[in-house]
Amino acid sequence: MRQVSMARTMKAPPASCMTEEYSLNPFSKSRFLFSSLFLQQQKHLSYFTSSFSSANLNKKWRRELRKEVKADHHVDYNNKLIEDVTKMHFKLKMTALVSVRNTMFHWMECFSNPGQKHKGTVVLQLVSKDIDPGMKPKLSSETTLKWSDQSFKIEDEMTIYKVEFMVDPNFGVPGAITVISKHLKEFYLESVTVEDVIHFSCDSWVQSSQNDHAGKRIFFANKAYLPCQTPLGLKELREMDLKQLRGNGRGIRKLCDRIYDYDTYKDLGNPDKGMEYNRPILGGEMLPYPRRCRTGRPPSSTDDTKESPANESMPMYVPRDEAYEDCKREDISVGKLKAVAKNLVPGLRNGSIESDYIKEFSEINHLYKKRSSVGEKSKKECSKTLSLPCMLSKISESFSQIYKFDPPKAIPVWGETPCLRDDEFGRLTLRGMNPLSIERLKVFPPVSKLDPSINGSHESALKEEHIIGHLNGISIQQALEEHKLFILDYHDIYLPHLKRINALDDRKAHATRTVFFLTPAGTLNPIAIELTTIPSKDSNSPIRQVLTPPVDASTYWLWQLAKAHVCSNDAGAHQLIHHWLRAHACMEPFIIAANRQLSAMHPIYKLLKPHMRYTLAINAQAREVLTNANGIVESCFAPEKYCMEITSSAYKDWWRFDMEGLPADLIRRGLAIPDPKQPHGLRLLIEDYPFANDGLLIWSAIQDLVKTFVNYYYPEPSLVQFDTELQSWYKESINVGHADVSNANWWPRLSTPEDLISILSTIIWIASAQHAAVNFGQYDYGGYVPVRPPKMRRLVPMEGDVEYANFLADPQGYFLSSLPSLSQTTYFMSVLDILSTHSVDEEYIGARKDLLKWSGENEIIEAFYRFSMEIMKIEKEIEKRNVDPKLKNRCGAGIAPYELLLPSSHPGVTGRGVPNSISM
C-alpha cells in the first residue's frame, strides 16, 4: 500500500527554525525572561547586594517580570553577571492561582472536618523554558496543594487556590507545569496563572497517580510554538506528553485513560446474542472504512474477530477529556425521558389494535400538538370568558398535550391528505435536511456506473417521451445545455443491496432516479421518477417503471407512492452517507491523529480543538445505540442490517476528501462552475439554492480566518514542510485513519501554506456548518412521516401485479399501509427530536471561549474577533434573505424560512444554530 508523503525534501531547515532548535547556547535570543532584571541593573550590581532581602527582591522582580512578558524583544545575557548573581544563595518566590472545577468529590474534601488530616495532595512543579548548564530543564521547587487548605476563593463553578513556588533567580519564564495527584478521585483542573502574567489553560481531568496510565501530567503555557520553535526547556516534555496520549496499542481502555488509538469497526454486532446480531467488520479490504477510536474490549465468546459489546462492567470508552460534560449528559437523559412519555400513549393505543397499519391520516395528525391559529385569543383572555366546565376541559386538553409532539416547523399544513406537493418536493432538495444529493443531469438518459455482470443491465428506462412535455417547449438537448435538468440518483446506491433488502420482513425498497426541471421562477419541479426493483432471489434482471406527474386519481396516488419511496431513499442516504459517514466517521481519524501527533502547544491543534469537541463521544455512543446491530438506524431505515454496508460502498466508491469542501462539492455535483468574477469564485447554476447561498458565506469566513492564521504561523512554505508534527498528523490521518483508501491519488498534498489552508478549511467546514445543515433540521424537516418516511413497507404496484387490484380498491389505504406503523412512527420522531436538540453547553461558530489561550498573539486574537463580527453579519444577511419575496425557495405563503445555517441558537430543538463541532 502506498504510504503518503506530504512534504518535499529540503537541504536545510528553514531559517526561522534555526534560532532555538539548532542553537546549543541556552541563553541566546530567548524571549520574555525573568532574568532580564539583571541586565537592566548591570551597571548597578551593588544595588542587588545591598537591597538583598527576599521581600524587596520579589517585588522588584515581579515588576520586571510584567515588563518583560509584555515586551517584544530578545534579551542577550551578560554571562559574568549571571554567574555572579547565582553564587548568591537565595531563592525567589513565585505565586500562582490554581482553579479547580467544583465537583461532588471536591466539595466533600473542601468542607470535611477541618481537624482531619487529609492524605490526598496535589504536587505541582514549574518548568522553565530554559535549560541549565547540564542541558536539563530548569525546575522550580515542588509545591503541595491540599483541598483542605483554607487559602482559597470559592466561585460559582470553581475553587481558586493560592500556591507558591521557589525558583532560582535565573529560572527564566515558566513554560510548563507538571501535576501529580495523590487523591483517590479525579479532579478537573481549569487553569493555573503565575504572577497574573503566565497563563496555563489546562481544561482537563487529572487522575490519581494510582491509576495505571496516570503519571505526571504536563500542561503548557498558552504561548503556541511550532515544533522547531519549541524552547529548549520544553522539548522533552512536548514529546513526553504526546507519548502519553498515544499509548502502546494494547490492553483494555479504562474510562480514566486519555489514550488515542485506532481500530476497525468490529464492535457493531453481538454474535454471542445470536447470529441475527452478527455484523461484518467495517475496515479492511472486504468492507473499506475509516478507523475509529480503539477501546480494547475483549473478543466475543463465539467469534474472536469481533469485539464484545459495551456493558455496565465495561462501559464504552472514550478518552477522558472527550467525554460529555454533566449538562450534556443531563440533556440527553431528559430527551430520552420525553421520548418515552411521547411513545407511551400511542404505544398503548397501538397495542390494543390488531393491525399495525395506519388507517387514516388523522391517526398521524393526532400525534401533534395543535398549531396556534392566526388571531387566536391569548390564554389569559380565554380564561376570562370560559365557564368552569370549559376550563376543566381545557385543563384536560392541556394535560393531553404533554404526550404529543410539537408540529415540525418546516412542514406546511396541507389539509385532509397531507402528502408531499411537487413544488415542496423540489424545494426540499435544495433546503431540506439533505441538500447534498441533488446533482445536475449531464447526460440523458442517466448512466449507471455499476458492473452489469454483477448487477444486471443498467440501461435506464427513462425516455424522451417521459419528460419532453414538461420542459416548457425546449428540447432535452437544449435543457441539458442550459443547465435546466437535475437529478436525485439513488440507483447505484441501493441496487446492489436491493434483493437482500426486499427479502427482509416489513421492508420494501426501489432503486430510484428522480428528474427535476428548473423553472423560470428558480424552483425545481419533479417531472419523472424511475423505480427499479429485482423480482426474486434467483434473478439479477432489474424491472423498471417510470412514473410522471399525475393526470387522474390512480396516477395521483401512484405518483405519491413513488415520491414517498424517493424520500425514503433520500432519508437513508442523508442519515447513512451525508450525515454519519461524511461527517461523523470520516472526521474521527483526523481527530484521533491530531491528539496523537499535534502537541497541545501546536498552533494548529489549538485552532482545531473547539472543532473536535464531543465528536469522539457522540461517535462512541452511536456505535452503542445507533449503528449497532438492531440499533436505531437499523430499526428505522429501509436497508436494516445492510445499512452500514451501504456506507462502506459509498466510502469506497464515492467519498473523496478533496471534494469535501463546499466549493469543490458544488462543482463536483455540477451545481456550480468556477467564475473568478463572482464573490466566492464560482457561479451557482441554481441561483436560489439556500444551502449553497448561505453555506458559501460561512465557507468564505472560515477560509479567511484560516488563511490569516496559517500565514501568521507559516510565512514560508518550508515551515509547513519541516513541521514534523503537522506532517505526522496528516500522514497518520491518511495512512492509518483512512488506510483503506490511502493509496488513492486524490489526497491533497501538504507542502505549502495554501495546501494547509485548504485542508483546515475543509475540516472546520464539515465539523461546523455542513454537519449543522444535515443534523439540526432533522425533526423540523423529517418529523412528519407521510412526507418523509424513513422506510416503506410496500412496493409501488404495476399493472398486472396482484397488489395492483388492492391499490385500485383503496389507494389512500394502500399508501398509508406502505408507511411505518404508528409505534414505529413515534419512535422515529422521538429519535429525530433528540438528534435535533442543542444542549445548554453548545459552543457556536464565531463565539470562541478560548481567546485567553492566545496570550500575546494580538494578530490572532484580532483575526478571531473579525471572524466573530463576520459571522454576526452573515446571520443578518440570512435573515434578510428569508424575507426576500424574489427567493421562492425560502420565502412565500406557507414556506418556512431557511434557518439551518443561522449561526446562533438557544438550547432545544430550534432548527437553527451552527455549533463549532460535531456535537450531536
Disulfide bonds with the S-S distance in Angstrom:
Cys17-Cys228 1.80
